[in-house]
Amino acid sequence: MSGPQGLVGAAPPENALLNRPKRAQRRPSQSRGIFAARVVILVVVLGYLVLPLFAMLEFSTRGDYGTRSLNSYSGIISNASLVEAIITSLEISVLTVFGMLFLLVPTMTWTIVRVPRMRRVVEFLCLLPLAIPAIVLVVGVGPVYRWLGQNLGAVGASPLTLTLIDIILVLPFSYRALDAALRTVDVATLSDAARSLGAGWPRTILQVVVPNIRGGILSASVLAVALVLGEYTISSLLSFNTLQVVIFLLGKRDPFVSVAVSFAALLFAFILLYAIARFAPGARRGGRGALEEEPAS
């Protein structure tokens, strides 16, 4: 039989209890300095982002004799060309989002699962539009749009054809958002498991890959919408009346309505960003994961 010491176990030595590593404690002066630096950075960032918005709001609500009025915002609805441009830009945004996702998600998934060595090549091709100025893109695609307008009638002359070039413009930003989401998921294992259970590639992508990268898809979609709504150079040079082109033309006649539309477009983009940060999958679990991963003492 074992003695009492074998049943109870040896007690830890006193030195081991005394020599436990203690968490580093910050001095009060260091804590106050870090807090002050954070406040200064926050004030600078908010001033850089918010002050122009307040200036736009103040200018667009000016009335007669120093009064405040919302006539500029009501003028948005009464301007038929402006409403048509807003609808056209939103339609281009939706088509661009679907085209970008249809192009990137299957391509990136196939690259990760089947040809990992081509990942750098796909990344280079997606980031290439950042190095090409918009004016160069217009010179390159100008003959294509001229051919579309001459041979496809109303379809080829429609401003919705800007979707083709807008998909190229949003590739660098959307690729980064999707790539960050795909790196957090073991896409290869999930795809192989789905394929081994008899699912085809379309079903694997729609029912396995897409639900796991919904946050990245939302981020890429918002970036695409914001870029399409703010694009001016290509639309202007190709003579399409999109939102920014009409805002520029309207600014020569009524700058108050022009600024009101610009403010509303920025506010719409901020609302989309907030919606992603608030309702995207995993947004509420950000702080909870750190607590769960902390080892027990």
GIQUIPE-V13504 format. One record per helix or strand. SS is the DSSP state (helix for helix, strand for strand). FROM is the first residue (numbers start at 1). TO is the last residue. If there is no record, write none. Layout:
SS;FROM;TO  SS;FROM;TO
This chain:
helix;4;8  helix;14;18  helix;28;60  strand;62;62  helix;64;66  strand;68;68  helix;71;78  helix;80;113  helix;116;131  helix;134;151  helix;153;156  helix;159;183  helix;187;196  helix;201;212  helix;214;230  helix;233;237  helix;243;251  helix;255;279  helix;286;293
